[in-house]
Amino acid sequence: MTQLTLDMPESAFAALHQAPSEFAQEMRIAAAVKWYELGRFSQERAAEIAGLTRAGFIDALSRYQVSPFQYTAEDLTDELRDAD
């Protein structure tokens, strides 16, 4: 696994009432959720990036109010039409 080093102001940890390790984990989850929301990663890959199980990642999606489904209404309509 590759390790990244970020310079962060101390105020970031204080504002969120988190230790640096907790902050880093939350950053991983937030990034993975956003990339999933943008369609850049599957749930499985995003969960891996977040350091969570797939079920844990789905819980994180709920906390961030992101749908676990990557289909739009148009995608579903097209898929249903193609199934006929």
N, CA, C and O atoms as a CHARMM CRD file, in Angstrom:
* protein
*
  336
    1    1 MET  N      0.85000  -1.16800   0.00000 PROA 1      0.00000
    2    1 MET  CA     0.00000   0.00000   0.00000 PROA 1      0.00000
    3    1 MET  C      0.89500   1.23100   0.00000 PROA 1      0.00000
    4    1 MET  O      1.90300   1.27400   0.70600 PROA 1      0.00000
    5    2 THR  N      0.52900   2.21900  -0.78500 PROA 2      0.00000
    6    2 THR  CA     1.26200   3.47300  -0.85600 PROA 2      0.00000
    7    2 THR  C      0.82800   4.38700   0.27800 PROA 2      0.00000
    8    2 THR  O     -0.35400   4.45800   0.61500 PROA 2      0.00000
    9    3 GLN  N      1.77400   5.06900   0.85000 PROA 3      0.00000
   10    3 GLN  CA     1.47600   6.00100   1.93500 PROA 3      0.00000
   11    3 GLN  C      1.64700   7.42100   1.42600 PROA 3      0.00000
   12    3 GLN  O      2.62500   7.72500   0.74200 PROA 3      0.00000
   13    4 LEU  N      0.69600   8.29600   1.75700 PROA 4      0.00000
   14    4 LEU  CA     0.74600   9.70400   1.38800 PROA 4      0.00000
   15    4 LEU  C      0.96700  10.54100   2.62800 PROA 4      0.00000
   16    4 LEU  O      0.52500  10.18100   3.72000 PROA 4      0.00000
   17    5 THR  N      1.64600  11.65000   2.46000 PROA 5      0.00000
   18    5 THR  CA     1.85500  12.59000   3.55400 PROA 5      0.00000
   19    5 THR  C      1.24100  13.91400   3.15100 PROA 5      0.00000
   20    5 THR  O      1.53400  14.43500   2.07600 PROA 5      0.00000
   21    6 LEU  N      0.38900  14.46300   4.00800 PROA 6      0.00000
   22    6 LEU  CA    -0.25900  15.74300   3.75800 PROA 6      0.00000
   23    6 LEU  C      0.07300  16.70900   4.87400 PROA 6      0.00000
   24    6 LEU  O      0.13900  16.32400   6.04100 PROA 6      0.00000
   25    7 ASP  N      0.27900  17.95500   4.51700 PROA 7      0.00000
   26    7 ASP  CA     0.44000  19.00900   5.51400 PROA 7      0.00000
   27    7 ASP  C     -0.93600  19.60900   5.75700 PROA 7      0.00000
   28    7 ASP  O     -1.57200  20.12100   4.83500 PROA 7      0.00000
   29    8 MET  N     -1.39000  19.54200   7.00000 PROA 8      0.00000
   30    8 MET  CA    -2.70500  20.05700   7.37000 PROA 8      0.00000
   31    8 MET  C     -2.55700  21.00700   8.54500 PROA 8      0.00000
   32    8 MET  O     -1.76100  20.75400   9.44900 PROA 8      0.00000
   33    9 PRO  N     -3.31100  22.09400   8.54200 PROA 9      0.00000
   34    9 PRO  CA    -3.25900  22.99300   9.70000 PROA 9      0.00000
   35    9 PRO  C     -3.86500  22.30100  10.92700 PROA 9      0.00000
   36    9 PRO  O     -4.83900  21.55700  10.81100 PROA 9      0.00000
   37   10 GLU  N     -3.29200  22.54900  12.07000 PROA 10     0.00000
   38   10 GLU  CA    -3.79500  21.95700  13.31500 PROA 10     0.00000
   39   10 GLU  C     -5.26600  22.29500  13.54000 PROA 10     0.00000
   40   10 GLU  O     -6.00300  21.51500  14.14400 PROA 10     0.00000
   41   11 SER  N     -5.68800  23.46000  13.05200 PROA 11     0.00000
   42   11 SER  CA    -7.07300  23.88000  13.25400 PROA 11     0.00000
   43   11 SER  C     -8.07100  22.93300  12.59200 PROA 11     0.00000
   44   11 SER  O     -9.22000  22.85000  13.02800 PROA 11     0.00000
   45   12 ALA  N     -7.65000  22.21700  11.54500 PROA 12     0.00000
   46   12 ALA  CA    -8.55600  21.27100  10.88400 PROA 12     0.00000
   47   12 ALA  C     -8.95600  20.15100  11.84400 PROA 12     0.00000
   48   12 ALA  O    -10.11600  19.73900  11.86900 PROA 12     0.00000
   49   13 PHE  N     -8.01300  19.66500  12.62300 PROA 13     0.00000
   50   13 PHE  CA    -8.30400  18.59000  13.57700 PROA 13     0.00000
   51   13 PHE  C     -9.17300  19.09900  14.72000 PROA 13     0.00000
   52   13 PHE  O    -10.09700  18.41800  15.16600 PROA 13     0.00000
   53   14 ALA  N     -8.86900  20.28400  15.17700 PROA 14     0.00000
   54   14 ALA  CA    -9.63600  20.85900  16.28100 PROA 14     0.00000
   55   14 ALA  C    -11.07000  21.15400  15.85900 PROA 14     0.00000
   56   14 ALA  O    -12.00700  20.92700  16.62500 PROA 14     0.00000
   57   15 ALA  N    -11.23800  21.65700  14.64700 PROA 15     0.00000
   58   15 ALA  CA   -12.58300  22.00200  14.17000 PROA 15     0.00000
   59   15 ALA  C    -13.48100  20.77400  14.10100 PROA 15     0.00000
   60   15 ALA  O    -14.68200  20.86600  14.35800 PROA 15     0.00000
   61   16 LEU  N    -12.90900  19.63100  13.75600 PROA 16     0.00000
   62   16 LEU  CA   -13.69300  18.40300  13.65300 PROA 16     0.00000
   63   16 LEU  C    -13.63700  17.55800  14.91800 PROA 16     0.00000
   64   16 LEU  O    -14.27200  16.50600  14.99700 PROA 16     0.00000
   65   17 HSD  N    -12.87700  18.02100  15.90600 PROA 17     0.00000
   66   17 HSD  CA   -12.72200  17.28200  17.16600 PROA 17     0.00000
   67   17 HSD  C    -12.23200  15.85500  16.89800 PROA 17     0.00000
   68   17 HSD  O    -12.76000  14.88500  17.44100 PROA 17     0.00000
   69   18 GLN  N    -11.21100  15.76000  16.04600 PROA 18     0.00000
   70   18 GLN  CA   -10.66800  14.45000  15.69000 PROA 18     0.00000
   71   18 GLN  C     -9.14600  14.46200  15.81200 PROA 18     0.00000
   72   18 GLN  O     -8.49100  15.48200  15.59800 PROA 18     0.00000
   73   19 ALA  N     -8.61400  13.31300  16.15700 PROA 19     0.00000
   74   19 ALA  CA    -7.17200  13.11800  16.14300 PROA 19     0.00000
   75   19 ALA  C     -6.73700  12.98800  14.68300 PROA 19     0.00000
   76   19 ALA  O     -7.55800  12.65600  13.82800 PROA 19     0.00000
   77   20 PRO  N     -5.47100  13.24100  14.38500 PROA 20     0.00000
   78   20 PRO  CA    -5.01300  13.13000  13.00300 PROA 20     0.00000
   79   20 PRO  C     -5.32800  11.79200  12.34600 PROA 20     0.00000
   80   20 PRO  O     -5.67700  11.76500  11.16600 PROA 20     0.00000
   81   21 SER  N     -5.21600  10.69000  13.06400 PROA 21     0.00000
   82   21 SER  CA    -5.51600   9.37800  12.46500 PROA 21     0.00000
   83   21 SER  C     -6.99600   9.24200  12.12000 PROA 21     0.00000
   84   21 SER  O     -7.34400   8.67100  11.08600 PROA 21     0.00000
   85   22 GLU  N     -7.86900   9.76500  12.98100 PROA 22     0.00000
   86   22 GLU  CA    -9.31000   9.74500  12.69700 PROA 22     0.00000
   87   22 GLU  C     -9.63200  10.64200  11.50900 PROA 22     0.00000
   88   22 GLU  O    -10.45500  10.29300  10.66300 PROA 22     0.00000
   89   23 PHE  N     -8.98000  11.79700  11.45300 PROA 23     0.00000
   90   23 PHE  CA    -9.16900  12.73600  10.34800 PROA 23     0.00000
   91   23 PHE  C     -8.75400  12.08400   9.03000 PROA 23     0.00000
   92   23 PHE  O     -9.46000  12.19900   8.02800 PROA 23     0.00000
   93   24 ALA  N     -7.61400  11.40300   9.03200 PROA 24     0.00000
   94   24 ALA  CA    -7.12200  10.73200   7.82500 PROA 24     0.00000
   95   24 ALA  C     -8.10900   9.66800   7.35800 PROA 24     0.00000
   96   24 ALA  O     -8.37200   9.55700   6.16000 PROA 24     0.00000
   97   25 GLN  N     -8.65100   8.89400   8.27200 PROA 25     0.00000
   98   25 GLN  CA    -9.62500   7.87000   7.90000 PROA 25     0.00000
   99   25 GLN  C    -10.87900   8.51300   7.31600 PROA 25     0.00000
  100   25 GLN  O    -11.42500   8.02500   6.32600 PROA 25     0.00000
  101   26 GLU  N    -11.33000   9.59600   7.92000 PROA 26     0.00000
  102   26 GLU  CA   -12.52000  10.28500   7.41100 PROA 26     0.00000
  103   26 GLU  C    -12.27000  10.87900   6.03500 PROA 26     0.00000
  104   26 GLU  O    -13.17400  10.90500   5.20000 PROA 26     0.00000
  105   27 MET  N    -11.06100  11.35500   5.78800 PROA 27     0.00000
  106   27 MET  CA   -10.70600  11.86900   4.45900 PROA 27     0.00000
  107   27 MET  C    -10.76300  10.76000   3.41800 PROA 27     0.00000
  108   27 MET  O    -11.25300  10.97400   2.30900 PROA 27     0.00000
  109   28 ARG  N    -10.26800   9.58400   3.76500 PROA 28     0.00000
  110   28 ARG  CA   -10.31900   8.44000   2.83800 PROA 28     0.00000
  111   28 ARG  C    -11.76000   8.10700   2.49300 PROA 28     0.00000
  112   28 ARG  O    -12.09300   7.87300   1.33100 PROA 28     0.00000
  113   29 ILE  N    -12.60900   8.08600   3.50800 PROA 29     0.00000
  114   29 ILE  CA   -14.02200   7.75500   3.28600 PROA 29     0.00000
  115   29 ILE  C    -14.68400   8.83100   2.43300 PROA 29     0.00000
  116   29 ILE  O    -15.39000   8.51600   1.47600 PROA 29     0.00000
  117   30 ALA  N    -14.46100  10.09100   2.77200 PROA 30     0.00000
  118   30 ALA  CA   -15.08200  11.18900   2.02100 PROA 30     0.00000
  119   30 ALA  C    -14.64900  11.17300   0.55700 PROA 30     0.00000
  120   30 ALA  O    -15.47200  11.36500  -0.33800 PROA 30     0.00000
  121   31 ALA  N    -13.37300  10.94600   0.31700 PROA 31     0.00000
  122   31 ALA  CA   -12.87500  10.88900  -1.06000 PROA 31     0.00000
  123   31 ALA  C    -13.49700   9.71500  -1.80400 PROA 31     0.00000
  124   31 ALA  O    -13.93300   9.86400  -2.94600 PROA 31     0.00000
  125   32 ALA  N    -13.54200   8.56300  -1.17500 PROA 32     0.00000
  126   32 ALA  CA   -14.10700   7.37500  -1.82400 PROA 32     0.00000
  127   32 ALA  C    -15.58900   7.56800  -2.13200 PROA 32     0.00000
  128   32 ALA  O    -16.05700   7.17800  -3.20200 PROA 32     0.00000
  129   33 VAL  N    -16.32200   8.16700  -1.20500 PROA 33     0.00000
  130   33 VAL  CA   -17.74800   8.43100  -1.42100 PROA 33     0.00000
  131   33 VAL  C    -17.92800   9.36700  -2.61200 PROA 33     0.00000
  132   33 VAL  O    -18.77200   9.12100  -3.47300 PROA 33     0.00000
  133   34 LYS  N    -17.14700  10.42700  -2.66300 PROA 34     0.00000
  134   34 LYS  CA   -17.27600  11.39400  -3.75100 PROA 34     0.00000
  135   34 LYS  C    -16.91500  10.76100  -5.09100 PROA 34     0.00000
  136   34 LYS  O    -17.62200  10.96100  -6.07900 PROA 34     0.00000
  137   35 TRP  N    -15.83700  10.01000  -5.13500 PROA 35     0.00000
  138   35 TRP  CA   -15.43700   9.36600  -6.38100 PROA 35     0.00000
  139   35 TRP  C    -16.47100   8.33900  -6.82600 PROA 35     0.00000
  140   35 TRP  O    -16.71900   8.18000  -8.02100 PROA 35     0.00000
  141   36 TYR  N    -17.07100   7.64700  -5.87200 PROA 36     0.00000
  142   36 TYR  CA   -18.16200   6.72200  -6.20700 PROA 36     0.00000
  143   36 TYR  C    -19.34600   7.50000  -6.77600 PROA 36     0.00000
  144   36 TYR  O    -19.92700   7.11000  -7.78900 PROA 36     0.00000
  145   37 GLU  N    -19.69600   8.60300  -6.11400 PROA 37     0.00000
  146   37 GLU  CA   -20.82000   9.42600  -6.55400 PROA 37     0.00000
  147   37 GLU  C    -20.60200   9.93800  -7.98800 PROA 37     0.00000
  148   37 GLU  O    -21.55200  10.04500  -8.76400 PROA 37     0.00000
  149   38 LEU  N    -19.36400  10.24700  -8.32700 PROA 38     0.00000
  150   38 LEU  CA   -19.02500  10.72800  -9.66500 PROA 38     0.00000
  151   38 LEU  C    -18.93000   9.59700 -10.69200 PROA 38     0.00000
  152   38 LEU  O    -18.75300   9.84400 -11.88500 PROA 38     0.00000
  153   39 GLY  N    -19.04800   8.36200 -10.21900 PROA 39     0.00000
  154   39 GLY  CA   -18.98600   7.21100 -11.12300 PROA 39     0.00000
  155   39 GLY  C    -17.57300   6.79800 -11.49700 PROA 39     0.00000
  156   39 GLY  O    -17.37700   6.05400 -12.45800 PROA 39     0.00000
  157   40 ARG  N    -16.59300   7.27100 -10.75200 PROA 40     0.00000
  158   40 ARG  CA   -15.19700   6.94100 -11.06600 PROA 40     0.00000
  159   40 ARG  C    -14.78400   5.58300 -10.51800 PROA 40     0.00000
  160   40 ARG  O    -13.84700   4.96500 -11.02500 PROA 40     0.00000
  161   41 PHE  N    -15.48800   5.11000  -9.47000 PROA 41     0.00000
  162   41 PHE  CA   -15.17300   3.81900  -8.86600 PROA 41     0.00000
  163   41 PHE  C    -16.43800   3.04600  -8.59100 PROA 41     0.00000
  164   41 PHE  O    -17.49900   3.62500  -8.35900 PROA 41     0.00000
  165   42 SER  N    -16.31900   1.72900  -8.61900 PROA 42     0.00000
  166   42 SER  CA   -17.41300   0.84300  -8.20800 PROA 42     0.00000
  167   42 SER  C    -17.50800   0.86800  -6.68500 PROA 42     0.00000
  168   42 SER  O    -16.61500   1.37700  -6.00800 PROA 42     0.00000
  169   43 GLN  N    -18.59900   0.31400  -6.15200 PROA 43     0.00000
  170   43 GLN  CA   -18.71500   0.21700  -4.69400 PROA 43     0.00000
  171   43 GLN  C    -17.56700  -0.58400  -4.11100 PROA 43     0.00000
  172   43 GLN  O    -16.99900  -0.22200  -3.08100 PROA 43     0.00000
  173   44 GLU  N    -17.23400  -1.66600  -4.77400 PROA 44     0.00000
  174   44 GLU  CA   -16.17300  -2.53800  -4.26400 PROA 44     0.00000
  175   44 GLU  C    -14.83800  -1.79700  -4.17600 PROA 44     0.00000
  176   44 GLU  O    -14.15400  -1.86600  -3.15500 PROA 44     0.00000
  177   45 ARG  N    -14.46800  -1.08900  -5.24600 PROA 45     0.00000
  178   45 ARG  CA   -13.19500  -0.36300  -5.26500 PROA 45     0.00000
  179   45 ARG  C    -13.23000   0.81900  -4.28700 PROA 45     0.00000
  180   45 ARG  O    -12.24500   1.07600  -3.59500 PROA 45     0.00000
  181   46 ALA  N    -14.34300   1.52700  -4.22800 PROA 46     0.00000
  182   46 ALA  CA   -14.46000   2.66300  -3.31400 PROA 46     0.00000
  183   46 ALA  C    -14.37300   2.19500  -1.85700 PROA 46     0.00000
  184   46 ALA  O    -13.75400   2.85800  -1.02500 PROA 46     0.00000
  185   47 ALA  N    -14.99200   1.06000  -1.55400 PROA 47     0.00000
  186   47 ALA  CA   -14.90500   0.50700  -0.19500 PROA 47     0.00000
  187   47 ALA  C    -13.45900   0.18400   0.15000 PROA 47     0.00000
  188   47 ALA  O    -13.01500   0.42500   1.27300 PROA 47     0.00000
  189   48 GLU  N    -12.72400  -0.36300  -0.81700 PROA 48     0.00000
  190   48 GLU  CA   -11.30900  -0.67900  -0.60200 PROA 48     0.00000
  191   48 GLU  C    -10.51800   0.60300  -0.31600 PROA 48     0.00000
  192   48 GLU  O     -9.70900   0.64100   0.61100 PROA 48     0.00000
  193   49 ILE  N    -10.75300   1.64800  -1.10900 PROA 49     0.00000
  194   49 ILE  CA   -10.06500   2.92000  -0.90600 PROA 49     0.00000
  195   49 ILE  C    -10.39400   3.50000   0.46900 PROA 49     0.00000
  196   49 ILE  O     -9.52500   4.04500   1.14800 PROA 49     0.00000
  197   50 ALA  N    -11.65700   3.37500   0.86600 PROA 50     0.00000
  198   50 ALA  CA   -12.09800   3.90700   2.15600 PROA 50     0.00000
  199   50 ALA  C    -11.60000   3.07600   3.33400 PROA 50     0.00000
  200   50 ALA  O    -11.64300   3.53400   4.47600 PROA 50     0.00000
  201   51 GLY  N    -11.13100   1.86600   3.06900 PROA 51     0.00000
  202   51 GLY  CA   -10.69600   0.98700   4.15400 PROA 51     0.00000
  203   51 GLY  C    -11.86000   0.36700   4.89600 PROA 51     0.00000
  204   51 GLY  O    -11.77100   0.07400   6.08800 PROA 51     0.00000
  205   52 LEU  N    -12.97300   0.16800   4.16400 PROA 52     0.00000
  206   52 LEU  CA   -14.19700  -0.37500   4.75400 PROA 52     0.00000
  207   52 LEU  C    -14.62900  -1.63700   4.03100 PROA 52     0.00000
  208   52 LEU  O    -14.20700  -1.90500   2.90600 PROA 52     0.00000
  209   53 THR  N    -15.48100  -2.41000   4.69700 PROA 53     0.00000
  210   53 THR  CA   -16.16000  -3.49400   3.99900 PROA 53     0.00000
  211   53 THR  C    -17.18600  -2.85600   3.06400 PROA 53     0.00000
  212   53 THR  O    -17.47100  -1.66300   3.17400 PROA 53     0.00000
  213   54 ARG  N    -17.73100  -3.63600   2.16200 PROA 54     0.00000
  214   54 ARG  CA   -18.74100  -3.07300   1.26300 PROA 54     0.00000
  215   54 ARG  C    -19.95800  -2.61700   2.05300 PROA 54     0.00000
  216   54 ARG  O    -20.53000  -1.57000   1.75300 PROA 54     0.00000
  217   55 ALA  N    -20.35900  -3.38300   3.05200 PROA 55     0.00000
  218   55 ALA  CA   -21.49600  -2.98400   3.89600 PROA 55     0.00000
  219   55 ALA  C    -21.17700  -1.69200   4.64300 PROA 55     0.00000
  220   55 ALA  O    -22.03000  -0.81200   4.75600 PROA 55     0.00000
  221   56 GLY  N    -19.96200  -1.57900   5.14900 PROA 56     0.00000
  222   56 GLY  CA   -19.54900  -0.35900   5.83300 PROA 56     0.00000
  223   56 GLY  C    -19.53600   0.83700   4.89000 PROA 56     0.00000
  224   56 GLY  O    -19.86600   1.95600   5.28300 PROA 56     0.00000
  225   57 PHE  N    -19.15000   0.58700   3.63700 PROA 57     0.00000
  226   57 PHE  CA   -19.14600   1.67000   2.65700 PROA 57     0.00000
  227   57 PHE  C    -20.56900   2.11800   2.33700 PROA 57     0.00000
  228   57 PHE  O    -20.82500   3.31300   2.18600 PROA 57     0.00000
  229   58 ILE  N    -21.48600   1.17700   2.23600 PROA 58     0.00000
  230   58 ILE  CA   -22.88900   1.53100   1.99400 PROA 58     0.00000
  231   58 ILE  C    -23.42300   2.36200   3.15700 PROA 58     0.00000
  232   58 ILE  O    -24.19600   3.29600   2.94500 PROA 58     0.00000
  233   59 ASP  N    -23.02100   2.03400   4.37800 PROA 59     0.00000
  234   59 ASP  CA   -23.39100   2.85600   5.54400 PROA 59     0.00000
  235   59 ASP  C    -22.81400   4.26800   5.40700 PROA 59     0.00000
  236   59 ASP  O    -23.48600   5.25200   5.71500 PROA 59     0.00000
  237   60 ALA  N    -21.56400   4.35900   4.94400 PROA 60     0.00000
  238   60 ALA  CA   -20.93900   5.67200   4.75100 PROA 60     0.00000
  239   60 ALA  C    -21.68600   6.46800   3.68000 PROA 60     0.00000
  240   60 ALA  O    -21.86500   7.67700   3.82300 PROA 60     0.00000
  241   61 LEU  N    -22.12200   5.80100   2.61300 PROA 61     0.00000
  242   61 LEU  CA   -22.90800   6.48400   1.58400 PROA 61     0.00000
  243   61 LEU  C    -24.15800   7.09900   2.20300 PROA 61     0.00000
  244   61 LEU  O    -24.53400   8.22500   1.87800 PROA 61     0.00000
  245   62 SER  N    -24.78800   6.35900   3.08600 PROA 62     0.00000
  246   62 SER  CA   -25.98400   6.86300   3.76200 PROA 62     0.00000
  247   62 SER  C    -25.66500   8.08900   4.61100 PROA 62     0.00000
  248   62 SER  O    -26.41200   9.06700   4.59200 PROA 62     0.00000
  249   63 ARG  N    -24.56300   8.04400   5.35600 PROA 63     0.00000
  250   63 ARG  CA   -24.16300   9.18800   6.18700 PROA 63     0.00000
  251   63 ARG  C    -23.91400  10.43000   5.34500 PROA 63     0.00000
  252   63 ARG  O    -24.20600  11.54700   5.77300 PROA 63     0.00000
  253   64 TYR  N    -23.37500  10.23300   4.14900 PROA 64     0.00000
  254   64 TYR  CA   -23.09100  11.35700   3.24600 PROA 64     0.00000
  255   64 TYR  C    -24.26400  11.66300   2.31100 PROA 64     0.00000
  256   64 TYR  O    -24.16300  12.51800   1.43100 PROA 64     0.00000
  257   65 GLN  N    -25.36000  10.96500   2.51000 PROA 65     0.00000
  258   65 GLN  CA   -26.58200  11.15200   1.71700 PROA 65     0.00000
  259   65 GLN  C    -26.32700  10.96300   0.22000 PROA 65     0.00000
  260   65 GLN  O    -26.77600  11.75400  -0.61000 PROA 65     0.00000
  261   66 VAL  N    -25.58900   9.88600  -0.10200 PROA 66     0.00000
  262   66 VAL  CA   -25.30300   9.52100  -1.48800 PROA 66     0.00000
  263   66 VAL  C    -25.99300   8.18600  -1.75400 PROA 66     0.00000
  264   66 VAL  O    -25.86700   7.24600  -0.97000 PROA 66     0.00000
  265   67 SER  N    -26.71300   8.11200  -2.85200 PROA 67     0.00000
  266   67 SER  CA   -27.42600   6.88700  -3.19700 PROA 67     0.00000
  267   67 SER  C    -26.43700   5.75500  -3.48600 PROA 67     0.00000
  268   67 SER  O    -25.41300   5.97900  -4.13100 PROA 67     0.00000
  269   68 PRO  N    -26.73700   4.54300  -3.01400 PROA 68     0.00000
  270   68 PRO  CA   -25.87700   3.40900  -3.33000 PROA 68     0.00000
  271   68 PRO  C    -26.07200   2.91800  -4.76800 PROA 68     0.00000
  272   68 PRO  O    -25.34700   2.03300  -5.22300 PROA 68     0.00000
  273   69 PHE  N    -27.03100   3.47700  -5.47000 PROA 69     0.00000
  274   69 PHE  CA   -27.32800   3.07200  -6.84000 PROA 69     0.00000
  275   69 PHE  C    -26.74400   4.08800  -7.80800 PROA 69     0.00000
  276   69 PHE  O    -26.94600   5.29200  -7.65500 PROA 69     0.00000
  277   70 GLN  N    -26.01700   3.59600  -8.80600 PROA 70     0.00000
  278   70 GLN  CA   -25.38200   4.48800  -9.76900 PROA 70     0.00000
  279   70 GLN  C    -26.20600   4.65700 -11.04100 PROA 70     0.00000
  280   70 GLN  O    -25.71800   5.22500 -12.01800 PROA 70     0.00000
  281   71 TYR  N    -27.41900   4.18300 -11.04400 PROA 71     0.00000
  282   71 TYR  CA   -28.26600   4.29600 -12.22200 PROA 71     0.00000
  283   71 TYR  C    -29.11500   5.55400 -12.15100 PROA 71     0.00000
  284   71 TYR  O    -29.61900   5.91400 -11.08700 PROA 71     0.00000
  285   72 THR  N    -29.26900   6.21900 -13.28600 PROA 72     0.00000
  286   72 THR  CA   -30.21000   7.32600 -13.37500 PROA 72     0.00000
  287   72 THR  C    -31.55300   6.75600 -13.81000 PROA 72     0.00000
  288   72 THR  O    -31.62700   5.59900 -14.22300 PROA 72     0.00000
  289   73 ALA  N    -32.60600   7.54300 -13.72500 PROA 73     0.00000
  290   73 ALA  CA   -33.92400   7.10500 -14.18800 PROA 73     0.00000
  291   73 ALA  C    -33.85600   6.75100 -15.67200 PROA 73     0.00000
  292   73 ALA  O    -34.48100   5.78600 -16.11200 PROA 73     0.00000
  293   74 GLU  N    -33.10100   7.52600 -16.43600 PROA 74     0.00000
  294   74 GLU  CA   -32.95200   7.24800 -17.87000 PROA 74     0.00000
  295   74 GLU  C    -32.25300   5.91200 -18.10700 PROA 74     0.00000
  296   74 GLU  O    -32.65300   5.15200 -18.99000 PROA 74     0.00000
  297   75 ASP  N    -31.20500   5.61900 -17.31900 PROA 75     0.00000
  298   75 ASP  CA   -30.50900   4.33000 -17.43200 PROA 75     0.00000
  299   75 ASP  C    -31.46900   3.17500 -17.19700 PROA 75     0.00000
  300   75 ASP  O    -31.46500   2.19700 -17.94400 PROA 75     0.00000
  301   76 LEU  N    -32.29000   3.28500 -16.16200 PROA 76     0.00000
  302   76 LEU  CA   -33.24300   2.21800 -15.84900 PROA 76     0.00000
  303   76 LEU  C    -34.28000   2.05900 -16.94700 PROA 76     0.00000
  304   76 LEU  O    -34.63200   0.93600 -17.30700 PROA 76     0.00000
  305   77 THR  N    -34.77300   3.16400 -17.48100 PROA 77     0.00000
  306   77 THR  CA   -35.75000   3.10500 -18.57200 PROA 77     0.00000
  307   77 THR  C    -35.13900   2.42500 -19.78400 PROA 77     0.00000
  308   77 THR  O    -35.76900   1.56600 -20.40200 PROA 77     0.00000
  309   78 ASP  N    -33.91900   2.80300 -20.12500 PROA 78     0.00000
  310   78 ASP  CA   -33.23100   2.18300 -21.26600 PROA 78     0.00000
  311   78 ASP  C    -33.03400   0.69200 -21.04500 PROA 78     0.00000
  312   78 ASP  O    -33.24800  -0.11300 -21.95100 PROA 78     0.00000
  313   79 GLU  N    -32.62500   0.32900 -19.83300 PROA 79     0.00000
  314   79 GLU  CA   -32.39000  -1.07700 -19.52900 PROA 79     0.00000
  315   79 GLU  C    -33.66400  -1.89800 -19.60100 PROA 79     0.00000
  316   79 GLU  O    -33.65900  -3.01600 -20.11600 PROA 79     0.00000
  317   80 LEU  N    -34.75400  -1.34700 -19.08500 PROA 80     0.00000
  318   80 LEU  CA   -36.04400  -2.03700 -19.14400 PROA 80     0.00000
  319   80 LEU  C    -36.52700  -2.16200 -20.58500 PROA 80     0.00000
  320   80 LEU  O    -37.07500  -3.19400 -20.97400 PROA 80     0.00000
  321   81 ARG  N    -36.32600  -1.12200 -21.36700 PROA 81     0.00000
  322   81 ARG  CA   -36.74300  -1.15600 -22.77500 PROA 81     0.00000
  323   81 ARG  C    -35.92800  -2.21500 -23.53200 PROA 81     0.00000
  324   81 ARG  O    -36.47700  -2.94900 -24.35300 PROA 81     0.00000
  325   82 ASP  N    -34.63800  -2.29200 -23.25900 PROA 82     0.00000
  326   82 ASP  CA   -33.76300  -3.25100 -23.92900 PROA 82     0.00000
  327   82 ASP  C    -34.05500  -4.69500 -23.51500 PROA 82     0.00000
  328   82 ASP  O    -33.74600  -5.62900 -24.25400 PROA 82     0.00000
  329   83 ALA  N    -34.64300  -4.87300 -22.34900 PROA 83     0.00000
  330   83 ALA  CA   -34.95900  -6.22100 -21.85200 PROA 83     0.00000
  331   83 ALA  C    -36.12800  -6.84600 -22.59600 PROA 83     0.00000
  332   83 ALA  O    -36.28000  -8.06800 -22.59300 PROA 83     0.00000
  333   84 ASP  N    -36.95600  -6.02400 -23.23500 PROA 84     0.00000
  334   84 ASP  CA   -38.13500  -6.54500 -23.95700 PROA 84     0.00000
  335   84 ASP  C    -37.76900  -7.22700 -25.23600 PROA 84     0.00000
  336   84 ASP  O    -38.64600  -7.71300 -25.95000 PROA 84     0.00000
